[in-house]
Amino acid sequence: MSHFVSSRIANLKPEKGNQTIAGLIISQRIVKTKRGDNMAILTLDDRTGRMDITLFAEAYNNARDLLLKDGLLVISGQVRYDDFSGMLKMSAETVRLLADVRQEKARELYLHLDSGALPANFARELGELLDPYRQSPQQEARCALVIDYQRSDARAQLRLGDAWRIRPEDELLQRLRDLYGNKCLNLVY
């Protein structure tokens, strides 16, 4: 998260200029403005604190499809002190899915593998797993793949070529963890 945010919620201070936070939507309300437009008030939690975030009509219309309960978001906006509640609030300007920000900013995915834990058909299995997440005419893949291979008598890092660049989507990362262990991945931003 430190690569995506300017501060954790617990450490926010009212400042001039935009700040960026990330967290889980735990609640949301849609309300009508006096002009009849819709706006949203979200409560975002990042495990250090919670914050109410207001999305006025334009920001709400741009982000409406992203506002799902339990969705992980990265939000930028102006943080101010609210005299009524006595707490900090944010007026959002941009709202993005955490997964989209990760795909945009991830430069390398290190896959740490131990020879003793690999199946005999490892290369074919890995190729089939990665294939849907590789560069295609429809979707750009920017993240380089580095295999950090270790066995009892040697260790090597293999940086795969551009044809093996991937999109580090949640599903791919989870499938890699399921196959090779929870500690097998390291994303570099």
The 8 nearest C-alpha neighbors of each residue, nearest first, counted from 0:
[[1, 2, 3, 4, 21, 20, 7, 97],
 [0, 2, 3, 4, 5, 6, 7, 21],
 [3, 1, 0, 4, 188, 5, 104, 101],
 [2, 4, 0, 1, 5, 73, 100, 19],
 [5, 3, 19, 20, 6, 1, 2, 0],
 [4, 6, 19, 18, 20, 3, 7, 1],
 [7, 5, 4, 11, 20, 10, 8, 19],
 [6, 8, 10, 9, 20, 11, 47, 45],
 [7, 9, 11, 48, 10, 47, 6, 49],
 [8, 10, 48, 47, 7, 11, 49, 6],
 [11, 9, 8, 7, 6, 12, 47, 48],
 [12, 10, 8, 9, 6, 7, 13, 78],
 [11, 13, 14, 10, 78, 79, 87, 80],
 [12, 14, 79, 78, 80, 11, 15, 87],
 [15, 13, 12, 16, 78, 79, 77, 17],
 [14, 16, 17, 13, 77, 78, 79, 18],
 [15, 17, 77, 14, 18, 76, 78, 13],
 [16, 18, 76, 77, 75, 19, 15, 78],
 [17, 19, 75, 76, 5, 77, 16, 20],
 [18, 20, 75, 4, 5, 74, 76, 6],
 [19, 21, 4, 74, 73, 6, 7, 5],
 [22, 20, 73, 72, 74, 4, 45, 19],
 [21, 23, 45, 44, 71, 43, 72, 24],
 [22, 24, 71, 44, 43, 69, 70, 25],
 [25, 23, 43, 69, 70, 68, 26, 42],
 [26, 24, 42, 69, 43, 23, 68, 44],
 [27, 25, 42, 24, 41, 68, 28, 43],
 [26, 28, 41, 40, 42, 39, 29, 25],
 [29, 27, 40, 39, 30, 41, 26, 38],
 [28, 30, 39, 38, 37, 40, 27, 31],
 [31, 29, 38, 37, 39, 28, 32, 40],
 [32, 30, 37, 36, 35, 38, 33, 29],
 [31, 33, 35, 36, 34, 37, 30, 38],
 [32, 34, 35, 31, 36, 37, 30, 38],
 [33, 35, 32, 36, 31, 37, 56, 38],
 [36, 34, 32, 33, 31, 37, 30, 38],
 [37, 35, 32, 31, 34, 56, 38, 33],
 [38, 36, 31, 56, 30, 32, 29, 35],
 [37, 39, 55, 56, 30, 54, 59, 29],
 [40, 38, 29, 54, 28, 53, 30, 59],
 [39, 41, 53, 28, 27, 52, 54, 29],
 [42, 40, 27, 52, 51, 26, 43, 39],
 [41, 43, 51, 26, 50, 25, 24, 52],
 [42, 44, 24, 50, 23, 49, 22, 25],
 [45, 43, 49, 22, 23, 46, 48, 24],
 [44, 46, 22, 47, 48, 23, 21, 8],
 [47, 45, 48, 44, 49, 22, 8, 7],
 [48, 46, 9, 45, 8, 7, 49, 44],
 [49, 47, 9, 8, 46, 44, 45, 50],
 [48, 50, 44, 43, 42, 8, 45, 51],
 [49, 51, 43, 42, 88, 52, 44, 48],
 [52, 50, 42, 88, 41, 43, 40, 89],
 [53, 51, 89, 41, 40, 90, 88, 42],
 [54, 52, 40, 90, 39, 91, 55, 89],
 [53, 55, 39, 59, 91, 58, 38, 90],
 [54, 56, 38, 58, 59, 57, 53, 39],
 [55, 57, 38, 59, 37, 58, 36, 60],
 [58, 56, 60, 59, 55, 61, 54, 38],
 [59, 57, 61, 54, 60, 55, 56, 92],
 [58, 60, 56, 54, 62, 57, 61, 63],
 [59, 61, 57, 63, 58, 62, 56, 37],
 [62, 60, 58, 59, 63, 57, 64, 94],
 [63, 61, 59, 65, 60, 64, 94, 58],
 [62, 64, 60, 59, 65, 66, 61, 58],
 [63, 65, 62, 66, 67, 61, 60, 59],
 [66, 64, 62, 63, 67, 96, 95, 70],
 [67, 65, 63, 64, 68, 62, 70, 24],
 [66, 68, 70, 65, 69, 24, 64, 71],
 [67, 69, 70, 24, 25, 26, 66, 27],
 [68, 70, 24, 23, 25, 67, 71, 26],
 [71, 69, 67, 68, 24, 23, 72, 66],
 [72, 70, 23, 22, 97, 96, 69, 24],
 [73, 71, 96, 97, 21, 95, 22, 74],
 [72, 74, 21, 95, 97, 20, 94, 96],
 [73, 75, 94, 20, 19, 93, 21, 72],
 [76, 74, 19, 93, 18, 91, 92, 17],
 [75, 77, 91, 17, 92, 90, 18, 89],
 [76, 78, 17, 90, 89, 16, 18, 79],
 [79, 77, 89, 13, 88, 76, 14, 90],
 [80, 78, 13, 88, 87, 89, 81, 77],
 [79, 81, 87, 86, 88, 13, 82, 85],
 [82, 80, 83, 85, 86, 84, 87, 88],
 [81, 83, 85, 84, 80, 86, 87, 79],
 [82, 84, 81, 85, 86, 80, 87, 88],
 [85, 83, 86, 82, 81, 87, 80, 88],
 [84, 86, 82, 81, 83, 80, 87, 88],
 [87, 85, 84, 81, 80, 88, 82, 83],
 [86, 88, 80, 79, 81, 78, 89, 50],
 [89, 87, 51, 79, 78, 52, 80, 50],
 [88, 90, 78, 52, 77, 91, 76, 53],
 [89, 91, 53, 77, 76, 52, 54, 78],
 [92, 90, 76, 54, 75, 93, 89, 53],
 [91, 93, 76, 75, 58, 90, 94, 54],
 [94, 92, 75, 74, 91, 58, 95, 76],
 [93, 95, 74, 73, 62, 75, 72, 92],
 [96, 94, 73, 72, 97, 74, 93, 99],
 [95, 97, 72, 99, 98, 73, 71, 100],
 [96, 98, 72, 100, 99, 71, 73, 101],
 [97, 99, 101, 96, 100, 102, 168, 169],
 [100, 98, 102, 96, 101, 97, 103, 95],
 [101, 99, 103, 97, 102, 98, 104, 96],
 [100, 102, 98, 104, 99, 103, 105, 97],
 [103, 101, 99, 100, 105, 104, 167, 166],
 [102, 104, 100, 101, 105, 99, 141, 106],
 [103, 105, 101, 102, 188, 100, 106, 2],
 [106, 104, 188, 102, 101, 142, 187, 107],
 [105, 107, 142, 188, 187, 143, 104, 141],
 [108, 106, 143, 142, 187, 144, 186, 105],
 [107, 109, 186, 144, 185, 145, 143, 187],
 [108, 110, 145, 185, 184, 146, 144, 111],
 [109, 111, 146, 184, 183, 147, 145, 112],
 [112, 110, 147, 183, 148, 146, 109, 184],
 [113, 111, 148, 147, 149, 110, 114, 183],
 [112, 114, 149, 115, 116, 150, 148, 117],
 [115, 113, 150, 117, 116, 149, 112, 148],
 [114, 116, 113, 117, 150, 118, 112, 151],
 [117, 115, 114, 113, 118, 179, 112, 180],
 [116, 118, 114, 115, 121, 119, 113, 112],
 [117, 119, 121, 120, 116, 115, 114, 124],
 [120, 118, 121, 117, 122, 123, 124, 116],
 [119, 121, 118, 123, 122, 124, 117, 125],
 [120, 122, 124, 118, 119, 123, 125, 117],
 [123, 121, 125, 124, 120, 126, 119, 127],
 [124, 122, 126, 125, 121, 120, 127, 128],
 [125, 123, 121, 127, 126, 122, 120, 128],
 [126, 124, 128, 122, 127, 123, 121, 129],
 [125, 127, 123, 129, 128, 124, 130, 122],
 [128, 126, 124, 130, 125, 129, 123, 131],
 [127, 129, 125, 126, 130, 124, 131, 171],
 [130, 128, 126, 132, 127, 131, 125, 133],
 [129, 131, 127, 133, 132, 128, 126, 163],
 [132, 130, 133, 129, 128, 127, 134, 165],
 [133, 131, 165, 166, 130, 129, 134, 167],
 [134, 132, 165, 130, 164, 131, 140, 163],
 [133, 135, 140, 139, 138, 164, 165, 132],
 [134, 136, 138, 137, 139, 133, 140, 132],
 [135, 137, 138, 134, 139, 140, 133, 132],
 [138, 136, 135, 139, 134, 140, 133, 132],
 [139, 137, 135, 136, 134, 140, 133, 166],
 [138, 140, 134, 135, 141, 137, 136, 166],
 [139, 141, 134, 165, 166, 164, 133, 142],
 [142, 140, 164, 165, 139, 143, 166, 106],
 [141, 143, 106, 107, 165, 164, 105, 140],
 [144, 142, 107, 164, 106, 108, 141, 165],
 [145, 143, 108, 159, 107, 164, 158, 109],
 [146, 144, 158, 109, 157, 159, 108, 110],
 [147, 145, 110, 157, 156, 109, 148, 111],
 [146, 148, 156, 111, 110, 155, 112, 145],
 [149, 147, 112, 155, 154, 146, 113, 156],
 [150, 148, 154, 113, 114, 153, 112, 155],
 [149, 151, 114, 153, 152, 113, 154, 148],
 [150, 152, 153, 149, 154, 114, 113, 115],
 [153, 151, 150, 154, 149, 114, 155, 148],
 [154, 152, 150, 151, 149, 155, 148, 114],
 [153, 155, 149, 148, 150, 156, 152, 147],
 [156, 154, 148, 147, 157, 149, 153, 146],
 [155, 157, 147, 146, 148, 158, 145, 154],
 [156, 158, 146, 145, 159, 155, 147, 148],
 [159, 157, 145, 144, 146, 156, 160, 143],
 [158, 160, 144, 163, 145, 157, 161, 143],
 [161, 159, 162, 163, 158, 164, 143, 144],
 [160, 162, 163, 164, 159, 143, 134, 141],
 [161, 163, 160, 164, 134, 133, 159, 165],
 [164, 162, 161, 160, 159, 133, 165, 144],
 [165, 163, 143, 142, 161, 140, 162, 133],
 [164, 166, 133, 140, 142, 132, 167, 163],
 [165, 167, 140, 132, 168, 102, 142, 133],
 [168, 166, 102, 165, 171, 172, 169, 142],
 [169, 167, 171, 170, 166, 172, 98, 102],
 [170, 168, 172, 171, 173, 167, 98, 174],
 [169, 171, 173, 168, 172, 174, 167, 175],
 [172, 170, 174, 168, 173, 169, 175, 167],
 [171, 173, 175, 169, 174, 170, 176, 168],
 [172, 174, 176, 170, 175, 171, 177, 169],
 [173, 175, 177, 171, 176, 172, 170, 178],
 [176, 174, 172, 178, 173, 177, 179, 171],
 [177, 175, 180, 181, 173, 179, 174, 178],
 [176, 178, 174, 175, 180, 179, 173, 181],
 [179, 177, 175, 176, 180, 174, 173, 181],
 [178, 180, 176, 175, 177, 183, 181, 112],
 [181, 179, 176, 183, 182, 177, 178, 175],
 [180, 182, 176, 183, 177, 179, 184, 175],
 [183, 181, 180, 184, 176, 111, 185, 179],
 [182, 184, 111, 180, 110, 181, 179, 176],
 [185, 183, 110, 182, 109, 111, 186, 108],
 [184, 186, 109, 108, 187, 110, 183, 182],
 [187, 185, 108, 107, 109, 105, 188, 184],
 [186, 188, 107, 106, 105, 108, 185, 109],
 [187, 105, 106, 104, 186, 2, 107, 101]]
